[in-house]
């Protein structure tokens, strides 16, 4: 009896255990049965597609904190630009004055030379071919001498016939002795220094000055005798110092001598020079103009190296 009781207990214990496992398995496997869910890791959730146009705020919010600094540096900061040059400190009054003085010295060194103050006169419209007479008027004004061009032309300036064709032969006056034509007309041919000097000396007879014609001297010598001593000089050259050329050749009337005319002849008052140029009061322009030294040298040479100076009478 005791043995049967023990066997029955074992059976019941085994059956109960199996039943419990069966109930538990059925509960787990049956469809629609309640199940306990657990939160899934964020890494297992599919990420939404990223738009290329997304702004920086969205971009930073979608990235983990440790990545934010890198994204911010790339998306927010502007591209590197060149470092601006340092701005100079404002200059005070003394510094500005020193700067001006330095500029003046620099210009003076570059353009070292001479410029005499002489009143500019124009030959137009009264004396269209009278450059010699009007240049002489400016020369006299420098010395404080009065000069009336009309009186000078009428009473002192010798005039001879202008060159012209006579039966196939060109004849005319002598430019070394007189003005050819009339300086008050468009048909004057001009005169040389040797014709102007005695006429001007006669006009200035009571002034204490005399005119001197200089022919054949180098231009550097003329400059040394005049500008470097603070005095201007008449100089023969060409209009605008262009390259001159012999235009006409004729026979002086009553002689066998010939003369030639270099076109376009012009007479001006030499008033200064700098490193590169010579400065003239040009009666044709009525103002002070500058011409390159080489051009002036060439024009002066082709016009037989002529100049006219005023000297005090001893």
C-alpha positions as CSV (number, residue, x, y, z in Angstrom):
1,X,0.0,0.0,0.0
2,X,2.8,2.4,0.9
3,X,4.5,1.6,-2.4
4,X,1.4,2.4,-4.5
5,X,1.0,5.7,-2.7
6,X,4.6,6.8,-3.6
7,X,4.1,5.8,-7.2
8,X,0.9,7.7,-7.5
9,X,2.6,10.9,-6.1
10,X,5.4,10.6,-8.6
11,X,2.9,10.3,-11.5
12,X,0.8,13.2,-10.4
13,X,3.9,15.4,-10.0
14,X,5.2,14.4,-13.5
15,X,1.8,15.0,-15.1
16,X,1.3,18.3,-13.4
17,X,4.7,19.5,-14.5
18,X,4.0,18.4,-18.1
19,X,0.6,20.1,-18.1
20,X,2.1,23.4,-16.9
21,X,4.7,23.3,-19.7
22,X,2.0,22.5,-22.2
23,X,-0.2,25.4,-21.1
24,X,2.8,27.8,-21.2
25,X,3.8,26.6,-24.7
26,X,0.2,27.0,-26.0
27,X,0.1,30.5,-24.6
28,X,3.2,31.4,-26.4
29,X,2.5,29.8,-29.8
30,X,-1.2,30.5,-30.4
31,X,-1.9,33.4,-32.9
32,X,-3.4,36.5,-31.5
33,X,-2.1,35.8,-28.1
34,X,-0.9,38.8,-26.1
35,X,2.8,39.3,-26.2
36,X,5.1,41.7,-24.5
37,X,7.0,44.1,-26.7
38,X,10.3,45.8,-26.0
39,X,11.6,49.1,-27.4
40,X,13.8,48.6,-30.4
41,X,17.2,50.3,-30.6
42,X,17.2,53.5,-32.6
43,X,19.9,52.1,-34.9
44,X,17.4,49.5,-36.2
45,X,14.9,52.2,-37.3
46,X,15.2,53.0,-41.1
47,X,16.4,56.6,-41.6
48,X,14.3,58.9,-43.9
49,X,16.1,60.0,-47.1
50,X,18.0,63.3,-46.7
51,X,17.2,66.2,-49.1
52,X,20.3,67.9,-50.6
53,X,18.6,71.3,-50.0
54,X,18.1,70.7,-46.2
55,X,19.3,73.6,-44.2
56,X,22.1,73.5,-41.6
57,X,19.7,73.4,-38.6
58,X,18.0,70.2,-39.9
59,X,21.4,68.7,-40.7
60,X,22.7,69.3,-37.2
61,X,19.5,67.9,-35.6
62,X,19.8,64.7,-37.6
63,X,23.4,64.0,-36.6
64,X,24.7,62.8,-33.2
65,X,26.2,65.4,-30.9
66,X,29.8,64.3,-31.4
67,X,29.4,65.0,-35.2
68,X,27.7,68.4,-34.9
69,X,30.9,70.4,-34.6
70,X,32.3,69.0,-37.8
71,X,29.1,69.6,-39.7
72,X,28.8,73.1,-38.4
73,X,32.3,73.9,-39.6
74,X,31.6,72.7,-43.1
75,X,28.0,74.0,-43.6
76,X,28.0,77.3,-41.6
77,X,31.4,79.0,-41.7
78,X,32.1,81.0,-44.9
79,X,34.9,79.9,-47.2
80,X,38.3,81.3,-46.2
81,X,39.1,84.6,-47.8
82,X,42.4,86.5,-48.2
83,X,43.5,88.4,-45.2
84,X,42.9,92.1,-45.8
85,X,45.9,94.3,-45.8
86,X,46.4,96.3,-42.6
87,X,45.0,99.8,-42.7
88,X,47.5,102.6,-42.2
89,X,46.9,104.7,-39.2
90,X,45.4,108.2,-39.9
91,X,48.1,110.8,-40.6
92,X,48.2,113.8,-38.4
93,X,49.0,117.3,-39.7
94,X,52.8,117.0,-39.3
95,X,52.9,113.7,-41.1
96,X,50.9,115.2,-44.0
97,X,53.2,118.2,-44.3
98,X,56.3,115.9,-44.3
99,X,54.7,113.8,-47.0
100,X,54.0,116.9,-49.2
101,X,57.5,118.1,-48.8
102,X,58.9,114.6,-49.8
103,X,56.7,114.7,-52.9
104,X,57.9,118.2,-53.8
105,X,61.5,117.1,-53.5
106,X,60.8,114.0,-55.6
107,X,59.3,116.0,-58.4
108,X,62.0,118.6,-58.2
109,X,64.7,115.9,-58.5
110,X,62.9,114.3,-61.4
111,X,62.2,117.5,-63.3
112,X,65.2,119.6,-62.2
113,X,65.6,122.6,-64.5
114,X,64.6,126.2,-65.1
115,X,61.4,128.0,-65.9
116,X,61.4,131.8,-66.3
117,X,58.2,133.8,-65.8
118,X,57.6,135.7,-69.0
119,X,54.3,137.1,-70.2
120,X,52.7,135.1,-73.0
121,X,51.6,136.9,-76.1
122,X,49.7,135.6,-79.2
123,X,50.5,136.6,-82.8
124,X,46.9,135.9,-83.7
125,X,44.9,137.4,-85.3
126,X,46.9,140.6,-85.9
127,X,50.3,139.1,-87.0
128,X,49.5,135.6,-88.5
129,X,53.1,135.3,-89.8
130,X,54.8,137.6,-87.3
131,X,56.2,135.1,-84.9
132,X,59.6,136.9,-84.8
133,X,58.1,140.2,-83.9
134,X,55.8,138.9,-81.2
135,X,58.6,136.7,-79.7
136,X,60.7,139.9,-79.6
137,X,57.8,141.6,-77.8
138,X,57.9,138.9,-75.1
139,X,61.6,139.1,-74.8
140,X,61.4,142.9,-74.2
141,X,58.6,142.4,-71.6
142,X,60.9,140.2,-69.5
143,X,63.4,143.1,-69.2
144,X,60.6,145.6,-68.5
145,X,60.9,147.2,-71.9
146,X,57.9,148.6,-73.7
147,X,57.4,147.2,-77.2
148,X,54.7,148.1,-79.8
149,X,54.6,145.5,-82.6
150,X,52.8,147.9,-85.0
151,X,55.4,150.6,-84.6
152,X,58.2,148.1,-84.9
153,X,56.9,146.6,-88.1
154,X,56.1,149.9,-89.7
155,X,59.2,151.8,-88.8
156,X,62.0,149.4,-87.9
157,X,61.6,146.0,-89.5
158,X,63.1,145.8,-93.0
159,X,60.8,144.0,-95.5
160,X,61.6,142.6,-98.9
161,X,59.5,140.8,-101.6
162,X,58.4,137.3,-100.8
163,X,59.8,134.5,-103.1
164,X,57.6,133.9,-106.2
165,X,57.7,132.5,-109.6
166,X,58.7,134.8,-112.5
167,X,58.7,133.1,-115.9
168,X,59.7,129.7,-114.5
169,X,62.4,131.1,-112.1
170,X,61.9,131.7,-108.4
171,X,63.1,135.1,-107.2
172,X,62.7,137.0,-103.9
173,X,64.5,138.8,-101.1
174,X,67.1,137.7,-98.6
175,X,65.9,136.4,-95.2
176,X,69.3,137.1,-93.7
177,X,68.7,140.8,-94.3
178,X,64.9,141.4,-94.2
179,X,61.5,140.0,-93.5
180,X,60.1,138.5,-96.7
181,X,56.5,139.5,-97.3
182,X,54.5,141.2,-94.5
183,X,54.0,139.7,-91.0
184,X,50.6,141.2,-90.8
185,X,49.3,139.0,-93.6
186,X,49.0,135.2,-94.2
187,X,51.7,135.4,-96.9
188,X,54.8,136.4,-94.9
189,X,57.8,134.1,-95.1
190,X,59.7,135.3,-92.1
191,X,63.2,136.5,-91.4
192,X,66.4,135.2,-89.7
193,X,68.2,136.5,-86.6
194,X,70.7,138.6,-88.6
195,X,67.7,140.6,-90.0
196,X,65.8,141.0,-86.7
197,X,68.7,141.9,-84.4
198,X,69.7,145.3,-86.0
199,X,66.0,146.3,-86.3
200,X,65.4,145.5,-82.6
201,X,68.6,147.2,-81.5
202,X,67.4,150.4,-83.4
203,X,64.0,150.2,-81.7
204,X,65.6,149.8,-78.2
205,X,68.2,152.5,-78.9
206,X,67.3,154.5,-75.8
207,X,66.6,151.6,-73.5
208,X,70.1,150.6,-72.6
209,X,69.9,147.2,-74.3
210,X,70.9,145.9,-77.7
211,X,69.9,142.7,-79.6
212,X,72.6,140.2,-80.6
213,X,72.1,137.6,-83.3
214,X,73.9,134.3,-82.6
215,X,74.4,131.9,-85.5
216,X,76.1,128.5,-85.4
217,X,76.4,127.9,-81.7
218,X,75.3,124.6,-80.1
219,X,72.0,124.8,-78.3
220,X,73.7,123.8,-75.0
221,X,75.9,126.9,-75.3
222,X,72.9,129.1,-75.8
223,X,71.2,127.6,-72.7
224,X,74.4,128.2,-70.6
225,X,74.5,131.8,-71.7
226,X,70.9,132.6,-71.2
227,X,68.6,130.2,-69.2
228,X,71.3,129.2,-66.7
229,X,71.9,132.9,-66.0
230,X,68.2,133.6,-65.7
231,X,67.6,135.1,-69.1
232,X,65.4,134.0,-72.0
233,X,66.3,133.9,-75.7
234,X,64.7,133.8,-79.1
235,X,65.2,130.5,-80.9
236,X,64.4,129.5,-84.5
237,X,62.9,126.1,-85.1
238,X,59.8,124.6,-86.6
239,X,56.1,124.7,-85.7
240,X,55.5,122.1,-83.0
241,X,59.2,121.1,-83.5
242,X,58.2,118.8,-86.3
243,X,60.9,117.6,-88.7
244,X,61.7,120.4,-91.0
245,X,62.4,120.1,-94.8
246,X,63.6,122.5,-97.5
247,X,60.4,123.5,-99.4
248,X,61.6,126.3,-101.8
249,X,64.9,127.5,-103.3
250,X,65.1,130.9,-105.0
251,X,67.6,133.4,-106.3
252,X,68.0,136.7,-104.4
253,X,66.9,139.4,-106.8
254,X,69.8,141.3,-108.4
255,X,72.3,138.6,-107.4
256,X,73.4,135.1,-108.3
257,X,73.0,134.0,-104.7
258,X,70.3,131.4,-103.8
259,X,68.4,131.0,-100.6
260,X,66.2,128.2,-99.3
261,X,63.2,128.1,-97.0
262,X,62.8,125.4,-94.4
263,X,59.2,124.5,-93.8
264,X,57.5,125.0,-91.4
265,X,59.8,127.8,-90.0
266,X,58.9,129.2,-86.6
267,X,60.4,131.6,-84.0
268,X,59.7,131.2,-80.2
269,X,60.9,132.5,-76.9
270,X,63.0,129.9,-75.0
271,X,62.0,130.2,-71.3
272,X,63.1,127.0,-69.6
273,X,64.0,123.4,-69.6
274,X,63.6,120.3,-67.5
275,X,65.1,116.8,-67.5
276,X,63.3,115.8,-70.8
277,X,62.1,119.0,-72.5
278,X,62.7,122.6,-73.5
279,X,60.0,125.1,-72.6
280,X,58.9,127.9,-74.9
281,X,56.5,130.8,-74.9
282,X,54.9,130.0,-78.3
283,X,53.3,133.0,-79.9
284,X,51.3,130.8,-82.3
285,X,49.6,129.1,-79.3
286,X,49.7,132.0,-76.9
287,X,51.0,129.8,-74.0
288,X,54.0,128.0,-72.6
289,X,54.6,124.7,-74.2
290,X,57.2,121.9,-73.9
291,X,58.9,120.0,-76.6
292,X,61.2,117.0,-76.3
293,X,64.9,118.0,-76.3
294,X,65.8,115.8,-79.2
295,X,63.1,117.4,-81.4
296,X,64.2,120.9,-80.4
297,X,67.8,120.1,-81.2
298,X,66.9,118.8,-84.6
299,X,64.7,121.8,-85.5
300,X,67.3,124.3,-84.2
301,X,69.9,122.6,-86.3
302,X,68.0,122.6,-89.6
303,X,67.2,126.3,-89.1
304,X,71.0,127.1,-89.2
305,X,71.3,127.2,-85.4
306,X,69.9,130.7,-84.9
307,X,69.2,132.6,-81.7
308,X,68.7,136.2,-80.6
309,X,69.7,137.6,-77.1
310,X,69.3,140.9,-75.4
311,X,72.4,142.3,-73.7
312,X,72.8,145.5,-71.7
313,X,74.8,148.2,-73.4
314,X,78.1,148.8,-71.6
